[in-house]
Amino acid sequence: MSNTPLLGLVDYGSGNLRSVQRAIEHSGADCIHVLNAADTVGCSALVVPGVGSFGDCARQLREAGLWEVIKGWIAEDRPYLGICLGYQLLFDSSEESPGVEGLGVLKGRVVHFPKEQSLKIPHMGWNQLHLRNPSDRLMTALGENPDFYFVHSYYPVPEDPSVITSTCSYGVDFAASVTKGNLSAVQFHPEKSQTIGLAMLRNFISSLKG
């Protein structure tokens, strides 16, 4: 039997699905597209990527029958990695899509970068993380202040600061990554972050083998 973890990549039509799959496979895991609950059988972890709007993403997941699959998986504290919208959807709501409920797994909301600071929006490009927990399973051995690639106009504000494992500064300091139990999520794009992004994915994959 193979020792290689199988990661379930939640497939609801996200534009960055293929690049995330390539990055996962390059980092040492097998990958299967999850279209329904049956596809999660045998998976060591779920990965939820995402580009686009909070509301569209939530709608597409619900229409595909994947919303409850994700909620159930997280409720069982099984390994989960959220990327970009897969991070934002964990919260209660987003200013981007008023009236649309998030998964509510983490208390808090997603807000827009301050408009009065004349920031170029979206926040796009490489930026430095400030690690709050360098021994976090995603951040181990990545260096003191690793640089990752971001593309976003909104960011989550967790009510519980203890879940925040790193922050990033762009006009404001925001939570760039979180961990709670076996759940991990990041605002940046590891699949666009070259060597450091693959190193982070290898950390996540290694945590599944333990």
SVG drawing of the C-alpha trace seen along z (x, -y; Angstrom):
<svg xmlns="http://www.w3.org/2000/svg" viewBox="-29 -58 44 60">
<polyline fill="none" stroke="black" stroke-width="0.4" points="0.0,0.0 1.3,-3.5 2.5,-5.7 1.7,-8.8 -1.1,-10.9 -4.2,-11.4 -5.4,-15.0 -9.0,-15.7 -9.1,-18.9 -12.6,-20.3 -13.7,-20.9 -16.5,-23.5 -15.0,-25.2 -12.4,-27.4 -10.0,-29.0 -6.8,-28.0 -7.7,-24.3 -5.2,-23.0 -2.3,-25.0 -3.0,-24.0 -3.2,-20.3 0.2,-20.6 1.7,-22.2 0.4,-19.5 1.6,-16.7 5.0,-18.3 5.2,-18.5 4.8,-14.8 1.1,-13.9 -1.5,-12.3 -4.5,-14.3 -8.1,-13.6 -10.9,-16.0 -13.8,-16.0 -17.1,-16.4 -19.3,-14.7 -19.1,-13.1 -18.1,-9.7 -14.9,-11.2 -13.6,-11.9 -13.3,-8.2 -9.6,-7.5 -8.5,-11.1 -6.1,-12.2 -7.1,-15.9 -9.4,-18.2 -8.0,-21.2 -10.3,-24.1 -8.7,-26.7 -10.6,-29.6 -10.4,-32.7 -13.4,-35.0 -16.0,-36.4 -17.1,-35.1 -20.8,-34.9 -20.2,-33.1 -17.9,-30.6 -20.4,-29.8 -23.2,-29.5 -21.2,-27.2 -20.2,-25.0 -23.9,-24.7 -25.1,-24.0 -22.5,-21.3 -23.6,-19.7 -20.1,-20.3 -21.0,-22.9 -22.2,-20.2 -19.3,-17.9 -16.8,-20.5 -18.7,-21.4 -18.9,-17.8 -15.3,-17.2 -14.2,-20.1 -16.7,-19.2 -14.8,-15.9 -11.5,-17.8 -10.1,-16.1 -7.1,-17.8 -8.2,-20.8 -6.2,-23.3 -8.0,-26.5 -6.4,-28.7 -7.5,-32.3 -11.4,-32.0 -11.0,-28.6 -9.7,-30.6 -12.3,-33.4 -15.2,-31.0 -14.4,-29.6 -15.7,-32.8 -19.3,-34.0 -19.7,-36.6 -17.9,-38.9 -18.3,-42.6 -17.9,-41.4 -21.2,-39.6 -23.7,-41.0 -26.3,-38.5 -24.3,-35.4 -23.4,-33.1 -20.0,-31.6 -19.2,-28.3 -19.0,-29.8 -16.2,-27.4 -14.2,-30.4 -15.9,-33.3 -15.3,-36.6 -15.9,-38.4 -14.1,-39.2 -13.5,-42.9 -12.2,-45.1 -8.8,-46.9 -9.2,-50.5 -10.1,-52.6 -9.1,-55.9 -5.4,-54.9 -5.1,-55.0 -3.8,-51.5 -3.6,-49.8 -6.4,-47.2 -6.2,-44.3 -3.2,-43.6 -1.2,-41.8 2.4,-40.5 5.0,-39.3 4.8,-40.3 6.4,-39.2 4.8,-37.2 5.4,-37.9 5.2,-34.5 3.4,-34.3 4.1,-30.6 7.2,-29.5 6.6,-25.9 3.1,-25.8 2.8,-22.8 2.7,-25.0 5.5,-27.3 8.2,-25.0 11.6,-25.7 10.4,-28.4 12.6,-31.1 11.8,-34.0 9.9,-36.2 9.0,-34.2 7.7,-36.0 4.5,-34.6 2.4,-35.8 -0.9,-37.4 -3.9,-38.4 -6.9,-39.7 -9.0,-42.7 -10.5,-41.3 -9.1,-39.7 -10.5,-37.9 -10.6,-39.3 -10.7,-36.4 -12.5,-37.1 -10.1,-34.6 -6.5,-35.9 -5.1,-32.6 -5.9,-31.0 -3.6,-33.4 -0.3,-31.9 1.1,-34.7 0.2,-38.3 1.1,-40.4 1.1,-44.2 -0.6,-46.1 -1.9,-49.4 -3.1,-47.3 -1.8,-44.2 -4.1,-41.3 -4.2,-37.6 -2.4,-35.8 -2.8,-32.3 -4.7,-30.4 -4.6,-27.0 -7.2,-25.5 -7.0,-21.8 -6.4,-20.0 -7.6,-23.0 -5.1,-25.3 -5.8,-28.1 -3.9,-30.8 -4.7,-34.1 -1.7,-33.9 -1.3,-31.5 1.3,-28.7 0.8,-27.5 2.0,-31.0 4.8,-31.3 7.4,-29.2 10.0,-27.4 8.6,-28.7 5.1,-27.8 6.0,-24.2 7.9,-24.0 4.8,-25.1 2.8,-22.4 5.4,-19.8 5.0,-20.8 1.3,-20.2 1.7,-16.9 4.4,-15.8 1.9,-16.6 -0.5,-14.0 2.1,-11.3 2.6,-11.7"/>
</svg>
